[in-house]
Amino acid sequence: MSASASAEDRRIRGLRAPKPTVDPRAAHGSILEAERRPGGAIEHALTVFLAGAECPFTCSFCDLWRWTLEGPTPPGALPAQLAGVLQSQPRPLPDRLKLYNASNFFDQRAVPARDLPAIAELARPFAGVTVESHANTIGPPALEFARRIAGRLEVAVGLETIHPVAARHLNKRLDLVRFDQAAGFLAEHDIDSRVFVLLGVPYVNPEEAVEWTVRTAEYAARRGATRVALIPVRGGNGEMERLAALGRFVPPTLSQMEAALERCLGLGPVLVTADLWDIDRLPACAECRPRRIERLRRLNLTGEPEPPVVCRTCGAP
């Protein structure tokens, strides 16, 4: 833990389960996905989950820390991980490469600056490259990496929520002024932005969860986001369980995710999709859950409204 960690950081980290051992010589894995892009075209993306240093910001809702190293990322580790994954992929390679390191791509503790040329060279076959970063680390290094790669850069940034009370309790060290600066910097330099928006944020009444998710997506759209991903808040990090016991966090439901995505489909030109990672964890009727998840997959790919799922067991819609 950083010597500059706050009391809040230490409390949140103290509630976590022991971190699994992470091997810096091997990526956690990779997946191939089909994604809709602005304009409606479908592109195929290879997402590589890299093993590197933990993010220093200690957000209250984060569950990515368990996939990170205890110390800084060793120089040379990330290029070796990426090369290993790319060598195992069938040809031709997909359109987009997404590099998710459970941290901040432009934090040199997580991604050593000396490794950027090698990473850029490995990314040369791809038309688009997506990396993730806290807004506080977006600046000239992003522009330099955009110049190095052959394809177009997209930076994924967590806005999370614009709810004034909830945002203060996320321990994210981000205000809207700083987010706006980062979004403006990316737009000024013709770099795409993918914005993460949370559903079910602590300190937001469940009855208002969908409304604040939609408002936050609208805010991101006004700030030039190319794409918005709606992500349900998940428990399991200790802090969410503490807040749930206090009545300040209620896990979002599958029906809330449906409602949020449906309301965001008309926000064009920004493209809004539902993040389906661990979607089975969201509370829902066992009978209609599979059909609802498949409907979300279709909405993600088409962006076109369709009739709701009808279920005789739970009475939906």
C-alpha positions in Angstrom: 0.0 0.0 0.0 1.2 3.5 -0.8 2.6 5.6 2.0 0.2 8.3 0.9 -2.8 6.1 1.3 -5.6 7.8 3.2 -7.5 6.4 6.2 -10.4 5.7 3.8 -8.0 3.8 1.5 -6.8 1.7 4.4 -10.3 1.0 5.6 -11.5 -0.2 2.2 -8.4 -2.3 1.6 -8.7 -3.8 5.1 -12.1 -5.3 4.2 -10.7 -7.2 1.2 -10.1 -10.9 1.1 -6.5 -11.9 0.5 -5.3 -11.2 -3.0 -4.5 -14.2 -5.1 -1.0 -14.6 -6.4 -0.6 -13.0 -9.9 2.1 -14.1 -12.3 3.6 -11.1 -14.1 4.8 -13.4 -16.9 1.4 -14.4 -18.1 -1.8 -12.5 -19.0 -4.9 -13.5 -17.2 -6.5 -14.5 -20.5 -8.3 -13.1 -23.5 -11.7 -13.1 -25.1 -13.1 -12.4 -28.6 -16.2 -10.2 -28.8 -18.4 -8.7 -31.4 -19.1 -5.0 -30.8 -21.3 -2.4 -32.4 -19.5 0.7 -33.4 -20.9 4.2 -33.9 -22.6 4.1 -37.3 -23.9 0.6 -36.7 -21.0 -1.5 -38.1 -20.0 -4.6 -36.2 -16.4 -5.1 -35.4 -14.6 -7.9 -33.7 -12.4 -7.2 -30.7 -9.7 -9.1 -28.9 -9.7 -8.2 -25.2 -6.5 -9.0 -23.4 -6.5 -9.0 -19.6 -3.0 -8.0 -18.6 -1.4 -8.6 -15.2 0.2 -5.5 -13.8 0.4 -3.1 -10.8 -2.7 -2.2 -8.9 -4.5 1.1 -9.4 -3.6 3.6 -6.6 -7.0 5.2 -6.3 -8.8 2.6 -4.2 -12.4 3.2 -5.4 -14.9 1.9 -3.0 -16.7 -0.3 -5.6 -13.6 -1.8 -7.3 -13.3 -5.5 -7.6 -10.3 -5.5 -10.1 -7.6 -5.2 -7.4 -7.6 -9.0 -7.1 -6.1 -9.4 -10.6 -3.1 -7.1 -9.9 0.5 -7.4 -8.7 1.6 -6.4 -5.2 4.3 -4.0 -6.6 5.1 -2.2 -9.8 4.8 -4.0 -13.1 8.3 -5.4 -14.0 9.7 -3.8 -17.2 9.1 -6.1 -20.2 6.3 -8.1 -18.5 3.4 -6.5 -20.5 4.9 -6.9 -24.0 5.8 -10.5 -23.1 2.2 -11.1 -21.9 0.7 -9.5 -25.0 3.0 -11.3 -27.4 2.1 -14.6 -25.8 -1.6 -14.0 -26.3 -1.2 -12.7 -29.9 0.8 -15.7 -30.9 -2.0 -18.0 -29.9 -4.7 -16.2 -31.9 -6.0 -17.5 -35.2 -5.4 -15.3 -38.3 -6.6 -13.0 -39.5 -6.6 -10.9 -36.3 -9.8 -9.0 -35.4 -10.4 -5.3 -36.0 -9.8 -4.0 -32.4 -7.4 -4.8 -29.6 -8.5 -3.9 -26.0 -5.8 -3.8 -23.4 -7.3 -4.0 -19.9 -4.8 -4.1 -17.1 -7.2 -3.5 -14.2 -5.4 -0.2 -13.6 -4.3 2.9 -15.5 -2.5 2.4 -18.8 -0.8 5.8 -18.5 0.4 5.3 -14.9 4.1 4.4 -15.3 4.0 2.2 -12.2 1.4 0.0 -14.0 2.8 0.4 -17.6 6.5 1.2 -17.7 7.2 4.0 -20.2 10.0 1.9 -21.8 7.5 -0.8 -22.7 5.2 1.5 -24.8 7.1 1.2 -28.1 7.0 -2.6 -27.9 3.3 -2.6 -27.0 2.6 -0.2 -29.9 4.5 -2.4 -32.3 2.6 -5.5 -31.2 -0.7 -3.5 -31.7 0.3 -2.6 -35.3 -2.1 -5.1 -37.0 -5.2 -3.6 -35.3 -7.3 -0.8 -36.8 -8.3 0.3 -33.3 -6.7 0.0 -29.8 -8.6 0.6 -26.5 -6.8 1.1 -23.2 -8.2 2.1 -19.8 -7.2 5.0 -17.6 -8.4 7.1 -14.7 -9.1 10.6 -15.9 -6.3 12.0 -13.6 -3.7 10.1 -15.7 -4.9 11.4 -19.1 -2.6 13.9 -20.7 0.5 14.0 -23.0 1.4 10.3 -22.5 -2.0 9.4 -24.1 -1.2 11.6 -27.1 2.3 10.0 -27.4 0.9 6.5 -27.4 -1.8 7.5 -30.0 1.1 8.7 -32.3 3.0 5.4 -31.8 0.2 3.0 -32.7 -0.8 2.3 -36.3 -4.6 2.3 -35.5 -6.9 4.7 -33.8 -6.7 5.1 -30.1 -9.7 4.8 -27.8 -9.4 5.5 -24.0 -11.8 4.0 -21.6 -12.5 6.3 -18.6 -14.6 5.8 -15.5 -17.1 8.6 -14.9 -19.2 6.2 -12.8 -21.9 8.7 -11.6 -22.8 12.4 -11.5 -25.0 11.9 -8.4 -23.5 14.6 -6.1 -23.7 12.6 -2.9 -22.7 9.2 -4.4 -19.8 10.6 -6.3 -18.3 12.0 -3.1 -18.4 8.5 -1.5 -16.7 6.6 -4.3 -13.2 7.5 -3.0 -12.3 7.9 -6.7 -10.6 11.3 -6.4 -12.4 12.6 -9.4 -14.7 15.6 -9.8 -16.6 16.6 -12.9 -14.1 19.4 -13.7 -11.3 17.0 -14.0 -13.4 14.6 -16.0 -14.4 17.4 -18.4 -10.7 18.3 -18.8 -9.8 14.8 -19.7 -12.7 14.4 -22.1 -11.8 17.7 -23.7 -8.2 16.7 -24.1 -9.1 13.5 -25.8 -11.6 15.2 -28.1 -9.1 18.0 -29.0 -6.5 15.4 -30.1 -9.0 13.2 -32.0 -8.8 10.3 -29.6 -12.0 8.4 -29.0 -13.4 8.0 -25.5 -15.3 5.0 -24.0 -16.9 6.0 -20.7 -17.9 3.7 -17.9 -21.1 4.5 -16.1 -22.3 2.5 -13.0 -25.7 1.1 -12.3 -26.6 0.7 -8.7 -24.2 3.1 -7.1 -24.1 3.2 -3.3 -25.9 6.1 -1.7 -28.5 6.2 -4.5 -32.0 5.0 -3.7 -32.8 1.9 -5.7 -35.9 3.7 -7.1 -33.6 6.3 -8.6 -30.8 4.0 -9.7 -31.9 3.9 -13.4 -32.6 7.6 -13.6 -29.1 8.5 -12.3 -27.4 6.0 -14.7 -29.2 7.6 -17.6 -28.4 11.1 -16.5 -24.7 10.1 -16.2 -24.7 8.6 -19.7 -26.3 11.8 -21.0 -23.6 13.8 -19.3 -20.9 11.6 -20.9 -22.5 12.0 -24.3 -22.5 15.8 -24.0 -18.8 15.7 -23.2 -18.0 13.9 -26.5 -18.0 10.2 -25.5 -17.9 7.9 -28.5 -19.3 5.0 -26.5 -20.8 4.5 -23.0 -20.7 1.1 -21.2 -23.3 0.6 -18.4 -21.7 -1.5 -15.6 -23.6 -2.9 -12.7 -22.0 -2.5 -9.3 -20.9 -5.9 -8.0 -20.4 -7.0 -4.4 -17.6 -9.2 -3.1 -14.9 -6.6 -2.2 -15.9 -6.2 1.5 -16.8 -2.5 1.2 -20.0 -3.2 -0.7 -21.1 -5.7 1.9 -20.4 -3.1 4.6 -22.5 -0.5 2.8 -25.3 -3.1 2.2 -25.4 -3.9 5.9 -25.8 -0.1 6.5 -28.6 0.1 4.0 -26.6 2.3 1.6 -26.1 -0.2 -1.2 -28.7 -2.4 -2.9 -27.4 -4.6 -5.7 -28.9 -3.6 -9.0 -31.2 -6.0 -10.8 -31.3 -7.4 -14.3 -34.6 -5.5 -15.0 -32.9 -2.3 -13.9 -30.1 -2.9 -16.4 -32.7 -3.5 -19.1 -34.5 -0.3 -18.3 -31.3 1.8 -18.2 -30.2 0.4 -21.6 -33.6 0.9 -23.2 -33.7 4.6 -22.1 -30.1 5.1 -23.4 -30.7 3.7 -26.9 -31.8 7.0 -28.3 -28.8 9.0 -27.1 -27.1 9.0 -30.5 -24.6 9.7 -31.8 -23.0 8.2 -28.7 -23.3 4.4 -28.6 -24.5 2.9 -25.3 -24.2 -0.8 -24.4 -24.7 -2.9 -21.3 -21.7 -4.6 -19.8 -22.5 -8.3 -19.6 -19.5 -9.4 -17.6 -20.9 -11.5 -14.7 -24.4 -10.6 -15.8 -25.7 -13.8 -14.2 -24.9 -12.4 -10.8 -27.7 -9.8 -11.1 -30.9 -10.7 -9.2 -33.6 -11.8 -11.6 -36.4 -14.4 -12.2 -34.7 -17.8 -12.9 -37.4 -18.6 -15.5 -36.9 -15.5 -17.7 -33.3 -14.6 -16.9 -31.8 -16.4 -20.0 -34.2 -14.7 -22.3 -33.5 -11.3 -20.8 -29.8 -11.7 -21.1 -30.1 -12.7 -24.7 -32.3 -9.7 -25.3 -29.6 -7.4 -23.8 -27.0 -9.1 -26.1 -29.2 -8.3 -29.1 -29.8 -4.7 -28.0 -26.0 -4.2 -27.6 -25.5 -5.4 -31.2 -28.4 -3.7 -33.0 -29.2 -0.7 -30.9 -32.8 -1.1 -32.0 -35.7 -1.3 -29.4 -37.6 -4.5 -29.3 -40.6 -5.8 -27.2 -39.9 -6.7 -23.6 -39.6 -10.3 -22.4 -43.0 -11.7 -21.2 -42.8 -14.1 -18.3 -45.7 -16.0 -16.7 -43.6 -16.8 -13.6 -42.7 -13.3 -12.5 -45.4 -11.5 -14.3 -43.0 -9.4 -16.3 -43.1 -7.0 -18.1 
